[in-house]
Amino acid sequence: MELTQQILMYDTLATLKKREQSIIKLYYFAGFTEEEIAKSYHISHQRIHHIKKRALQKCKSQLEKKQLYVSIV
């Protein structure tokens, strides 16, 4: 991944709520399963899945806006 892409990704993650950030980091960067994350948060894995899905939608929207800006500059 290019440095510019890494910066965009970290900036985008920073726009998420703390719990969303944590779930994304645990799932994608630390390799935890939804079930493992759910146990640590004491909620269902379905709820983790929903939070993760919503957070990824937010990230996608933010990245689309930023990519548009980057392609113009």
C-alpha positions in Angstrom: 0.0 0.0 0.0 1.3 3.4 -0.9 2.0 6.0 1.7 -0.8 8.2 0.4 -3.2 5.3 0.7 -2.1 4.5 4.2 -2.5 8.2 5.3 -6.0 8.2 3.8 -6.9 5.0 5.5 -5.7 6.1 9.0 -7.4 9.5 8.5 -10.6 7.7 7.6 -10.4 5.4 10.6 -9.9 8.4 12.8 -13.4 9.7 11.8 -15.1 6.6 13.3 -16.4 6.3 16.9 -13.9 4.7 19.3 -15.8 1.4 19.5 -16.0 1.2 15.7 -12.3 1.9 15.4 -11.5 -0.8 17.9 -13.7 -3.4 16.2 -12.2 -2.6 12.8 -8.6 -2.8 14.2 -9.3 -6.0 16.1 -10.9 -7.7 13.1 -8.7 -6.6 10.2 -5.4 -5.8 11.8 -5.2 -8.2 14.9 -7.1 -11.1 13.2 -9.8 -11.6 15.8 -13.1 -13.1 14.7 -16.4 -11.4 15.2 -17.2 -14.0 17.9 -14.0 -13.2 19.8 -14.6 -9.5 19.6 -18.2 -10.0 20.8 -17.1 -11.9 23.9 -14.7 -9.1 24.8 -17.5 -6.5 24.4 -20.2 -8.7 26.0 -22.5 -8.4 23.0 -23.6 -10.7 20.2 -21.5 -11.4 17.2 -24.4 -10.2 15.1 -24.1 -6.8 16.7 -20.4 -6.8 16.0 -21.1 -7.7 12.4 -23.6 -4.8 12.2 -21.2 -2.3 13.8 -18.4 -3.4 11.5 -20.6 -3.2 8.4 -21.7 0.3 9.4 -18.2 1.4 10.1 -17.0 0.1 6.7 -19.8 2.0 5.0 -18.7 5.2 6.7 -15.1 4.5 5.7 -16.0 3.9 2.1 -18.0 7.1 1.9 -15.1 9.1 3.5 -12.6 7.5 1.1 -14.7 8.2 -1.9 -14.8 11.9 -0.9 -11.1 12.0 -0.2 -10.1 10.1 -3.4 -12.2 12.6 -5.4 -10.2 15.4 -3.8 -6.9 13.7 -4.3 -7.7 13.0 -8.0 -8.5 16.7 -8.5 -5.3 18.0 -6.9 
